[in-house]
Amino acid sequence: MSEFWTYFQIAWNHVLDIKSYYHILIVIALITPYSFREWKTVSVLITILGVGEIVALFLAFFGVVNNNFDFTALLIPITILIAALFNFFTIGKASKGNGINWIGFLALVFGIIHGLAFYNYYISVVTGTLSHKLMPLLEYTIGIQVVQLVIALFFLILSYIIQNFFRFSKRDFILVCSSFTIGVVLPIIITQVFLK
């Protein structure tokens, strides 16, 4: 049981590490258009993101995909940028009962890309024979999924407080969160593309 908590905490600490803020940003970018009342839709969306991450983790683990660290590092901020821009173009439409078809597909693709980044971190932390064992990877994966659900819940609560107690309109909330997200990731993309 102590080994389970070790890898669970490795995942937990990695996602919540200030240097790994992009893992938090992708969750926020995906769920910004949704309110607390839509927690079931948010749960499905985070689950789809998680499925993509799990698929990537296990494909990389079994050597099915060859993971290019630099390319993955570039794709991660691009996925966050796309999710934030998607919020701009669909503002006011995302929660009108259209389901999560496009955003669900994006979440799956984004999950695969972020899963490759999680695998890179996993391999860098877990060395030796453990990196070739399935159980530590499974424990690490569970930690990632739980922390992403906690981030989503925290953000939904924060969203509810801001919109209901501070009378911030949903539209303005989406615009501010998406603008902030774009402002954070755009310089990273520019740096990686033009200054590397």
C-alpha positions in Angstrom: 0.0 0.0 0.0 2.9 2.4 0.8 4.2 1.8 -2.8 0.8 2.8 -4.2 0.9 6.1 -2.3 4.5 6.8 -3.4 3.6 6.7 -7.1 0.2 8.3 -6.5 2.0 11.2 -4.7 4.6 11.5 -7.5 1.7 12.1 -9.9 -0.1 14.4 -7.6 3.0 16.5 -6.9 3.9 16.7 -10.6 0.5 17.9 -11.7 0.3 20.5 -8.9 4.0 21.6 -9.3 4.1 25.3 -10.2 6.6 24.4 -13.0 4.1 22.0 -14.5 1.2 24.5 -14.5 0.3 23.5 -18.1 -1.4 20.4 -16.7 -3.6 22.6 -14.6 -4.2 25.0 -17.5 -5.5 22.3 -19.9 -8.1 21.2 -17.3 -9.1 24.9 -16.8 -9.2 25.6 -20.5 -11.4 22.6 -21.2 -14.0 23.3 -18.4 -14.1 27.1 -18.4 -17.4 27.3 -20.3 -19.2 25.0 -17.9 -21.0 25.9 -14.7 -21.2 24.0 -11.4 -24.6 22.7 -12.4 -23.0 21.0 -15.4 -20.6 18.9 -13.2 -21.7 15.7 -14.9 -20.6 17.1 -18.3 -17.3 18.3 -16.7 -16.8 14.8 -15.2 -17.3 13.2 -18.6 -14.9 15.7 -20.2 -12.2 15.1 -17.6 -12.7 11.4 -18.0 -12.2 11.7 -21.7 -9.1 13.7 -21.2 -7.9 11.0 -18.7 -8.7 8.2 -21.2 -6.4 9.9 -23.8 -3.7 10.2 -21.2 -4.0 6.6 -20.1 -3.9 5.4 -23.8 -0.7 7.5 -24.4 0.9 6.3 -21.2 0.4 2.7 -22.0 1.3 3.0 -25.7 4.6 4.7 -24.6 5.2 2.1 -21.9 4.8 -0.8 -24.3 6.9 0.9 -26.9 4.1 1.3 -29.5 4.8 5.0 -29.9 8.2 6.7 -30.0 8.0 9.8 -27.8 9.9 12.8 -29.0 10.3 15.0 -25.9 10.8 18.3 -27.7 7.9 17.8 -30.1 5.6 16.9 -27.2 6.8 19.9 -25.2 5.8 22.1 -28.1 2.4 20.4 -28.6 1.3 20.8 -25.0 1.0 24.7 -25.0 -0.6 24.5 -28.5 -3.3 22.2 -27.1 -4.0 24.7 -24.3 -4.1 27.5 -26.8 -6.6 25.7 -29.0 -8.8 24.9 -26.0 -8.8 28.5 -24.9 -9.5 29.8 -28.5 -12.3 27.2 -28.8 -13.9 28.9 -25.8 -13.8 32.3 -27.6 -15.5 30.9 -30.7 -18.1 28.9 -28.9 -18.9 31.4 -26.1 -22.5 31.0 -25.0 -22.9 27.8 -27.0 -20.9 25.2 -25.1 -23.5 24.6 -22.5 -26.7 24.7 -24.5 -27.3 21.0 -24.7 -25.1 20.4 -27.7 -23.3 17.7 -25.8 -19.5 17.6 -25.8 -18.9 16.2 -29.3 -16.2 18.5 -30.6 -14.8 19.4 -27.3 -14.8 15.7 -26.3 -12.8 14.8 -29.3 -10.4 17.6 -28.6 -10.1 16.5 -25.0 -9.2 12.9 -26.2 -6.5 14.2 -28.6 -5.2 16.6 -26.0 -5.2 13.8 -23.4 -3.0 11.7 -25.7 -0.5 14.5 -26.1 -0.4 15.3 -22.3 -0.1 11.6 -21.6 3.1 11.5 -23.5 4.4 14.3 -21.4 3.3 12.5 -18.2 5.2 9.4 -19.5 8.4 11.5 -20.0 8.2 12.7 -16.4 7.4 9.2 -15.2 10.5 7.8 -16.9 12.7 10.6 -15.5 11.5 10.0 -11.9 11.2 6.2 -11.9 14.5 4.7 -12.8 15.8 1.2 -13.2 13.7 -1.9 -13.4 10.6 -0.1 -11.9 10.2 1.9 -15.1 9.6 -1.4 -16.9 6.9 -2.6 -14.5 3.2 -2.0 -15.0 2.0 -1.6 -11.4 3.9 1.6 -10.7 2.7 3.1 -13.9 -0.9 2.2 -13.0 -0.5 3.8 -9.6 1.0 6.9 -11.2 -1.9 7.0 -13.7 -4.5 6.8 -10.9 -2.8 9.8 -9.2 -3.0 11.9 -12.3 -6.7 11.2 -12.9 -7.7 11.9 -9.3 -5.8 15.2 -9.1 -7.3 16.4 -12.4 -10.8 15.7 -11.0 -9.9 17.7 -7.8 -8.6 20.6 -10.0 -11.9 20.5 -12.0 -14.0 20.5 -8.8 -12.0 23.3 -7.2 -12.3 25.4 -10.4 -16.1 24.8 -10.6 -16.5 26.0 -7.0 -14.3 29.0 -7.7 -16.4 29.7 -10.9 -19.6 29.4 -8.9 -18.4 31.8 -6.2 -17.1 34.4 -8.7 -20.3 34.3 -10.9 -22.8 34.2 -8.1 -21.4 36.2 -5.2 -19.4 38.7 -7.2 -22.0 39.0 -10.0 -19.5 38.2 -12.7 -21.3 37.2 -15.9 -20.6 33.8 -17.3 -19.5 35.4 -20.6 -17.1 37.7 -18.9 -15.8 34.8 -16.8 -15.1 32.8 -19.9 -13.4 35.7 -21.6 -11.2 36.5 -18.7 -10.1 32.9 -18.0 -9.5 32.2 -21.7 -7.6 35.4 -22.2 -5.4 34.6 -19.2 -4.7 31.1 -20.5 -3.8 32.5 -24.0 -1.6 35.1 -22.4 0.3 32.4 -20.5 0.8 29.9 -23.3 1.4 32.1 -26.3 4.8 33.4 -25.2 5.8 29.7 -24.5 4.9 28.7 -28.0 6.6 31.7 -29.5 9.8 31.0 -27.5 9.8 27.3 -28.5 9.2 27.9 -32.1 11.4 31.0 -32.8 13.9 31.2 -30.0 15.0 27.6 -29.6 
